[in-house]
Amino acid sequence: MKGNELRQAYLQFFESKGHLKLDTFSLIPENDPSLLLIGAGMAPLKPFFTGKLVPPCHRITTSQTCMRTGDLENVGRTARHHTFFEMLGNFSFGDYFKKEAIHWAWEFLTEVIKLDKNRLYVTVYPDDQEAYDTWHKECGVEESHISRLEDNFWEIGEGPCGPDSEIFFDQGPEHGCDDPNCAPGCDCDRYLEIWNLVFTQFNKMPDGSYEPLQHKNIDTGAGLERLASVLQGCRTNFETDLIYPIIEATAKRAGVTYNDNPNTDVSLKVIADHARAVTALISDGVLPSNEGRGYVLRRILRRAVRHGRLLGIEGIFLTPLVDVVVDILGPGIKSIAEKKDFVKRVVQNEEERFNQTLEQGLELLNSLIDTLAAEKATVVPGSEVFKLYDTYGFPWELTEEIASERGFTIDHEGFEAAMKEQRERAREARVKEDAKVATP
């Protein structure tokens, strides 16, 4: 089953269960200052969960685009980390609750996409006996395939939260570790989490307290890329038809072969992930800048360009990848298909600007590190990090990443001090300029 077919099958299944299908919401949160970007399938629906707004239907299903950059350095180095991904979800606002959510998840996995029941495992919150009994007594899941874990409580910032139940797919011992007690929840790749059912009962307040919700709700999320990797028999999400064509296009441009060199593979996967993220962000109205969402976009885009250089690619290469991304995601995400030409113009402009300074900046940084290494130093001074940022447009994170590859750290405090000095100089300059304007 192709990725687009899987998305459609999920949405149609829950439509058959009385859910209203909604298009994906923008990655830019609407009237939610607690979030920089949408990072979970339920995030755009928070007002419905809290009761602030009345939902158009008490049962909703979506495939929501999401962005997370908290562990950017892991992208390309693991099988599952992404900045951009899609979360399949079915939601209930004061309508059905645990039993229906569990039964429908099981039905979709075992009857619609026909996963092997013997390879499915579930976890529940230790105190949630109702969820345990529903899985075991009603769905027929063996007790040996059910675990109670303290981690089964879902929350993301302020808003709706509650105990959850996760579903795992056993990829086989060849993906596992040497721990004889390896089980769902282990950090190895054997048991892959593919679905999370959140039984939303509380609202997390700004002060960290939890208030019971007036109506119990259901918030579920199934990673589209992860489910696709299981159905398509892929080792990683990057080898599914949702991402791999981007890797193929980049490898062809670079004249390299995927799965031939670990370092090359990392760069190919970083570029593939970041091309999807950049396309989605710009299509939703985010533009490159030095702050907020624009900075997230600029950082990701420039990181992709830098990995292109590591592959030996010269000139513009990220812009043409937008076409590949749109071919993959456009059938399921209207905004991406509709904004293709605009996205390409923005990417090309930013890519050209960064290429003008990248080579010189890299040369200066590598020369600096060579000098520091000769002096037996291991830290890049904050003033130098600031100079690269201020003069050459190098995000400090990019400097840190390059330095780390050569065994160096950066002086964060020194960088912040230099930034503070610059802001003070800028403020004083504005005051003087305002004084001149005000002088008769």
N, C-alpha and C positions, 0 to 999 in steps of 0.2 A: 504494500500500500504506500503510495507516494504521500509526501508531507501535506500537500494541499488536499488530497483525498481524505487523509486522516482528520484534518481540521474540519472538513465538511461532514464527515461521518459523525464526529462528536457533536457538532452543533445540531445536526438533524436528529440524532438520538434524543437529545434533551428537548428539542422542539416537540418530539413525539410524547414527551412526558409533561407537556403543558407549559414549557418555558418559552418566554419571548426572546428571540435572538436579536442582540444588539450588535452594531458594528463596533470595532475596536475604538476606544477613546484615544484622544491625543495623549502623547507622552508628557505634555505640559499639563500639570494638575490644574483643575478649574476651582478657584476659590478655596484653595487648601494650602495655606502658607507653611504647613508643617512638612511638606514634601517639595523637594527640588524637581524631581521627575517621578513618573509613575514606575514603581518598582515591584508591584504585585497586581495580580488580576483583580483583586477586590478593591484596590485603592480608589478608582474612579467612582465606586459605588458606596463609599463611606457614608454619604448623607442619607442613603436609604437604610443602611444598617443602624445608624444612630437614631433614625426617626425624624431627622431634620427635614427631609423631603419625602414625599410619597412616591414610590416607584411606579413606573408605568404598568408593571405587572409584578405580582408577588413571587413569580418564578422567572429568573432571567438566566440566559446562557451567553457567553462571549468567548472570543479568542482575543485576549488582550496583549498588545505589545508592551514590553517592559524594558526598563534600563536599570542596571546596577553596576556601579563602578568602584565599590568598596574594596574589591580584591583584584584590581586591574592587572596586577603583575602575574596572576595565575592564568590569565587567558592565554591559550596556546600551549600551556605547559601541563594541563590536565585534560581529561577526556570530556568534562562537562561545563567548565567555567565559560560564561559568556558575559559580555556587556549588554547585548541585546538578545531577547528571547521572547517567545510567545507562551502565554499561559492559558490553557483551556480551562474554563470554569463554569460551574453551575451554581446558582445562588438562590436561596430562599429567604424572603423577608417576612418573618412571622408566619410562615406557611408550614411546609414539612420540616422534619428535623432529622435526627440521627438514623433511624431505621431506613427511611427512604433513601437518604444520601448513600448509605452503605450498600444497600441492595442494588441501586442503580449503577454505582461504580463497579460493583462485581459483575453485573449483567453486561455492561459495556465492554469490560476487559475480557470476559470469558466467552461471551456469546456474539458480540458484534465484531471485535477484532481478534477474537479466538486465541487469546494467550493461554498457555498451559497452566491449569490451576495448580499443578504440583510445583510450579516454579514461582508462585506468588506467595508473599509473606506480608503480614500486617503488624503494626505496632499500635498500642493504645496508651493513653495516660493511665498511670497506676490506679487512680480512684474511679476510672470510668468503666464500671462494671456493665453498664447498658451497652456500650460499644463492643466490649469483649463478647458479651452473650449474643449480640446480633451477628457478629462475624462467625462465631463458633456454632451456635445452635440454629441459626436461621440460614446462613449462607453455606454452612458446612465446612468452614475452614478448620483444619485440624489444630488442636491446641499447640502442637509442636511448631506450628507456623504463625503463632501469635505471641508477641512479646509486649511486656509492660515497660515503658520507658518514661523517665521523668522529663525528658526533653520534649515530650508530646504536648506542648502548650505553645500555641502560635500567637505571635504579636509582631507588629512592625510599626514602631513609633506609637503615636497617639491613635486612638480609635478602637474599633471593634476587635475582640480577641477571644480566645477560649481554648479548651482542650482540643486536641486533634488526633486523627488516626491516619497513619501513613501506610501506603502500599508499596511494596518492594518487589522487584523482579530479580530472581536468582540467575545471574549470567554464567554461573558455573565456577567450579573450583579453580580453573585456570586463570580466572580474574581475581582470585582471592589472595589472602595473606597466609602466613605460617601459623597463625593463632588457631589452636584447636577449638576455641570458643567463638570463632568468627560467626557473626550473626547480623541481622539487620541493625543498622546503627554504627557498624564498624566503619572505619575510615577508608578501607580498601574498596575496590571496584566490584566485588562479587555481587553484593546486594544493592541494586540500583533503585533509588526512590523514584517512582514514576507518578505518584498521585498523593495529594494531601487533602484530607477532609477535615475542615475546621468547624467545630460546633460552637458557633459564636454566641456566648452567653454574657460577656462583659464588655464594658467600654473603658479603655485605659485613658485616664484623665491627664492633663498637663503636669499635675503634681505627682504622677506615678501611681495614684490609687486606682482601684478597679470598682466600677459601679455596675450592678446588674442591669442588663438591657431589659426594657419593658417586654420586648418580644424576642424569643430565641430565633436565631438565624443559622443558615448554612452558607459556608464559603468554602468552595473547593478549588483546587488548582492542580492541573496535570500538565507537565511540561511537554509541549508539542515536539520539541527537538529530541527529548529523551524517549518519548513513546515511539517516535519515528526510528530512532537508533535500534530499539528493541525489535520492531516489526521488520526492519530492513536488514537485521543481522549485522549491524555495524559495530566496530570496536569503540568508536567515539561518536559524539554528536556531529563532529566535523565531517564525517564520511557519509552523512545522510544527503539525500537530494535537496535538502533545504540549505545546505552550505557548501557541499563539495564542488559544485560547478564553479564557485568563486575561486576555490583553491586551484582547480584545473586551469582556469583562465590566467591566474597569477603565475603559476608554474610555467605555463607556456610562454608568457611574456619574459620571465626571468631565465628561461632555458634550463630549468631544474626539474627534478623528478620528485614527486611526493613519496614519502616513506622510504627515502634513500639516505637522508642525513637528518639526525635529530634536530640540529640547530636550524637547518633549512625548514624543517616541518613546523617548528615554532613560529617562524616568521610568516609562513604561508597561512597558518591558522589565525595568527593575530590579524593579518590583513583581511582575511575572510570575515572574521567576527566584526572588525571595526568598519569594514565597508557596509555591512548590514546596519550597524548602529548609526553611522554617519547619514546614510540614506534615510533611515526612519526619523532621526532627529530633525533633519532639515525639512523633510516633507511635512512635519508637524509644526513647522514655524520657528525652530531654533536656528539662530545664525551665529557664526563664530564671533567671539568677543573675549575679553580678558576677565570676565566675571560670570558667576552663576552658571546657568545652563549653557551659555555660549562658550564658557571656558571648558566645560566638560566636552563639548563638541570639538573645540579647537585642539584640546589635548589628545583626544582619541584620533582625530584626523592626522595630526602631526606624528603621532606614534606609529600610525600605519605607514606614512610616508617614510619614516626612518627605517622601518623594517623592510620596505621596498629597497632602500639603499643597501641594507645588509644582504639582500638577495642579488645585488648587482644591477638593479633596475635604475636607469637614468631617465629623467624627464617625467612627463605626466603619465601616470598609470592608474591612479585611484579613480579618476573621473570615468574612464570606460567601464570600470567594474560596476558602476551604478546601473548600467544597462543589464548586467547579469543579475544583480540583486532584484531589480524590478521584474525581470522575467520569472524569477523564483517566487517572490512574495506578492507581486502585483495582483495575481488572480484572487488572493484572499484578503488583501489590504488595499482598499480603494484609494486612500490618501497617497500611498506610495506610487501607485500606477498613475494617478492624476498629476503628480508634481514632478515627474521624472526630469523634464527639461530644466525646470527651475533648480532642482537639486544638482544637476550636472554643472550648471553655471556657477553655483556657489562653491561646489567642491573644486572646480577647476581654478577659480579665482584664488581660493585659499591654498591650494596645492602649489600654484605658481608662485605665490608670495613666499611660502615657506621654502620652496626649492632655492629661491634667490639667496637665502641666508643660511640654509642648512649646511652646505658644504663648508663655508667659512667657519660657522659655529663649531662643527664637528672637528675641524682642523685645530681650532684654538683649544677646545676641551681636551682632545687627545694629546696635544703638545703640553698643556698644563699638567695632565696626569703623568706624562713621561717625566716632567721636571720634578713633580712631587715624589714619584717613585724613586728617582735617583737620590732624592734627599731622605729616603726611607720614611716618608710621610704616608699616612693612610686616610687622611681626611681632606676633602676639597674645601678650602675656605669659603665661608658664607659670602664674602665680598665678591669672589670670583663667580659663584653661583648666581649672584644678583646681576653681575655684569653680563653674563650670558643671557639672562632673562630680559634685562632692560635693553640691551643693545641688539641682541640677535633673536629675540622672541622665543628663547628656549624655555619651556615650562620647567620649573625646578624638578618636577617629577621625572622629566626626560633626562635631565642632567644626572639625577640620582640613579636612574636605571642604567645609564651608560657607565657611570662611575662604579656601580655595583658589579657590573660584568668584569671589571678589572680589579676587583677586590678593594674598592674604596667606599667610604661613606661620605656624606656631605654635612657641613656645619649648618644645621637648621637654625640655630639661635642667631648665628652671624647673618644668615640670609634674611631672617625676620627683622633684625636690627637695621640692615641696609634698606629694606622695604619701608620701615618706619621713618627713617631719615628722609627717604625720597618723598613720602607723603607729607612730611613736615615742610620740606622745601616747596612742594607744590602748593600747600596751603598758604605759606607766607607769600609766595608769588601772586596768588589770587588776591590776597589782602592788599598787597601793594598796587596791583592793577586796578582793583576796585577803588582804592584811594585816589588814583590818578583820574579815573573817570568821574569821581564825585567832586574833584577840585574844580571850582569855577574858573 
